[in-house]
């Protein structure tokens, strides 16, 4: 089959169909030729694909960050066919602008005006996060739909601009669930625990690597039920909710990060996944 023919007859789809800044995105490719491998480029990031033989699909994960300017961006796909020839196609994907709100909250002064000792603790935590959160595992460990970490209502949404004690401190890059302390917190999908320790702002903090550059993060826990290096399945208990770290009270904060970009967990949890 000539390149022009397989370009036209290859199916490339993404969910959700409408991508906004802050959206996670699951990409499925049904190529017109048999492939040995497939990889992609999107917004200057690598997109890793794995093959699902039952569906005869290549499945990858990507996303558009909060700072992504609305527009149309090229998804580049390349691979090797079973006949040792190169496969290369492109698709344009539109990114629209999402609407996010602003709120003001009060927290203890140590979290907005830390002491010298606390600044040292913050610097140590920052170094740990820079190391752990920069890791990218190409192999997919997640499978199927993503489940909510707790069965509770959302108390604060992704993308909220937050002012702490009258000072702007950035954007809420996750999703809050209003649960009392001691509520079991579960992994949203399968993966490897790459961090389980207390940090200054996050409190008791668990990070799960799901592969393909995707991480999920669980903050403010009162107790750990998983340790670093554990292989966990979807729904497995990671810890108990609490109010440790910079928190106005007991709740669960969950964040989703893809290769350094924070994405809206609420969108991910609603996606239909092959």
N, C-alpha and C positions, 0 to 999 in steps of 0.2 A: 504494500500500500504506500502511495507517495505521501510526503509530508503534508501537502495541502489537503489530501483526503482525510488523513487521520486527525488533522487539526479541526476540521469541520464536524467529524463524527464522534469525537471524544466529548464525553459529558463531564462538565465541571460544575458542581453545585456547592452552595454554602448556606449555612444556617447560623443566625437568622437571615432571612432574605434581605431585610433592611439593616444595614450596618451603620452604627453611629459611633462617634468618638467615645471610647470606653467599652465597646462591644467585644466580647469573645467571639470566635468564629470557628466553626467546624467545617472543614472542606472535604468533599468527597469527589473522587475522580474515577470515572469508568472509562479507561482508555480504549481506543479502537484497535490497538495492537497490544500484544502481551508484553508486559514489562518485567524486568528483573529488579529494577529499582526506580524510585521516584523521589524527587526533592523539589523544593520551591523557594522562591524569594518573594517577600511581601514587606513593604515599608522598610527596606534595608535589613530585614531579619530573615534568618533561615527558617523554612517550614519543613518539618520532618514528617514523612508519611510512613504508614505501615499498611501491609496488605491484609484485607479481611477476605479469606477465600470463600466463605459462605455467601457473602453478598457480592463477591467479585469486584470489590471496591478498594481503592487506596484512600486511607483516612488520615487527615492531618489536622493540626490545631494551630490557630493564629489569632490575632486580635488587633484592634486599632486603639491606641492610647488616648487618654483624655486630651492631650495636646495635639492630636492629629487634626490638621486643617481639613474642613469639608472639601471633597473633590473626588475625582476618579483616579484610582491607583491600579497599577499593573501587577497582577499575580503572575510570576514567571514559573513555569513548570518544566523540569528537565528530567530525563531518565535514560536508562539503557533498555533496549528491547531484547527479547530472547534470541534475536538474530544478530546481536552485537552491533546494532545501529543506534544512533542517538534519537531520542524523542524530545521534542521541544515545542511547547505551545504557550500562549499568553491569553489571559482574560483580564478585562477591566472590571474592577469592583468599586462601586460608589460608596463613599463614607459621608453620612449626613451629620448635622450638628444636633447633639442632644441638649435638653434643657435640664439644668441642675439648680438646686436651691441653695440658700445660705441660712445659717443659724448661728446663735451665740450661746455658749455654754460656760459654766464656771467649774474650775478644777482647783485642787490645792496649789498654792503658789510655787511649790517646788517643781512643778511640771512646766511652768512658764518662766520662772526665775531660779534655776537650780544653783546650788552652792558649788564651790570648787570641787569638793569631793564627789558630788553628783555629776558634775561635768566630766570628771574622769570616768565615772561609771558609764555615762552616756557614750563617751568616746570608745570605751571598750566594747560596748554593745554594738556600736556602729561598725567596728572592725569585724565583729563576728558576722553581722548581717551582710556586709559587703562580700565576705568569703562565701557564705552559705547560699545567699540569694542569687549570686552570679552563676551558680552551677547550672549547666544545661545538659540534660540526659536525652539523647536523640530517641532512644527506644521507648515506645508507648507502653505504659503500665496501666493506664486507665482503660475501662471497657464499658460500653453502654452509657445510659443516661447518668447524670450526676444527681445525687440525692442531697436534700437539705441536711445540715449537720445536727439540727435539733427540730423538734416539732413545736414550733412557736411562731408568733407573729413577728414581723420585722419592725424594729423600733427606730432605725435610721437607715437611710438608703445610701447607695454609692454616689459619689460625685458632689456631696454636700460641702460647700465652702464653710469652714468652721472658724469662728472667732473665740479664742479662749481668754477669759478674763479681760475682754476688751481689746485683745491683740490678735490680729489675723495670723493663724498658724498653719494655713494650708488647706488641703482638701481631704475629705473623708474618702479614703481609697478602699473601702470595703463595705460590708453589710453587717448591721447590728441586729441581734435577736434579743428581745426582752425576756430573758429567762432568769429565774432565781439562782442563787449560788448552789452548786451541787448537782446541777442538771447534766446528765451524760451528754458528751459531745462526740459525734461520730465523723469518720472520714467520709468526704463526699464522693470518693472513688478510690480505686486501688492505687497503691504506690509504696514508696519507701520513706520512712521518717528520717529527715536529714537534720532536724533541729528539735530539741525538747529541753529547754532550760529557761530560767527566768531572765528577763531583760528589763531595763529601766522603764521604758514607755509601754512595751507590750505586755508586761507582767509575765506570768507563766505562759510560754510561747511554744507552739508546736508547728512545724512546717513539714508538709508531705510533698515529695517529688512524684508527680504522676507521669513523668516522661514527656518527650516532645517539647521541652522547655517550660512546661506547665507546673506551677506550684500552688498549693492551697495552704493558708496560714490561719491558725486558730489562736486567739489572744485572750488575755485576762483570766486564764484558767485558775481554779483554786487547787487543782490536783492533776498530776500527770498519771495517765494509765498506759502510756507508750513511751518507749525510749529510742534514742537515736540508733539507727540501723535496723529497726523493726520493719518487716514487710507487712503492710496492712491491706486488708480487703475493704471494699466499699461497705460502709455501715459499721465498721469496727470502732470500738470506743477508744478515743484518744486521751480523754481526760474529763474533768468536771468543770463546769462553768464557774466563774467567780468575778471578782472585781479587782484583781491585782494589776499593778502598773498604773498608767494614766487612764483612769476610768472614773466616771461620775457615780457609778454604782454597779452592782452585779449585772452582767450581760455577757453575751458572746459576740465578739467581733471576728468575722471571717473575711479574709482577703484572697483574691485570686491574682496571680502574677505570671505573666508569660514573657520570658526573656527580658526582664527589667521593666515591663509595662504592667500597670495595675488595670484590671478589667472588672466589669460589673458582675459580681457573683449571681445576682438575681436573674440576669439573662442566661447565664450558664445553666442554672438550676431548672430553667424552663425549656431548654432545648430538647427537641427530639433527636436522638442520636442513633445512627445505624448500628 
